[in-house]
Amino acid sequence: MSDDAGTLTLAGTTQPETDLEVKRSHFLGRAARTRTQEEARAFIASVRAAHPAARHHCSAFIVTVPGGRPIERSNDDGEPPGTAGRPMLETLRAADLTATAVVVTRYFGGVLLGTGGLVRAYSEAAARALAAAKRVRLTTRHLWDVRLPVADAGRIEAELRAACGRGEHDLTVEEAVWGATHAVILLATGSPDAARITELLAAMTAGSAAPRSAGRRVVELPV
């Protein structure tokens, strides 16, 4: 997935635990954003540690690899093969989430559910956990420094913020740093192409100011 498209995942905060009861068995679901296999496995271990008396801690995760295909893993953790981890992974795929892990912990209620019942229970428990979790889209913002004389910086900053407010440009004013003679305004855009922001600044400053690349950052946008 490209930077421009963004990555749909979960917020970095702790997500709620859900509880699905099926024939006295409780299926507790919890999901988290995990950027690597190591983070995913650490999250699974943390859920296992939080519920040491539970019989099963089934899991699935999808993590991205720069320049490569996503890594997908699932684990039935003692349930009959194909009845837990794989259905959970299919649920995760259907949600179009990446950099995400989901764990379903089962407290056995004494009634056997059969393979079909287990597939349905683990699928629904995973779906509930993902539905309860807060989603975000990770998007790359490209940063630009604009150096201006102090005498002009206040007016230019106000005009830039007004343009942002009107939604005329994919542009945000991140901060302004004031010095004795000059100020530096940090701008962010969704595009790495400086043409439009250069044109905007030229119109505001009679051609005396131009943006300078200041790198990029990844931000979370609520979904």
Summary of the structure (lengths in Angstrom):
residues: 223
radius of gyration: 24.1
end to end distance: 17.1
largest distance: 77.9
contacts: 691
relative contact order: 0.17
helix: 32%
strand: 36%
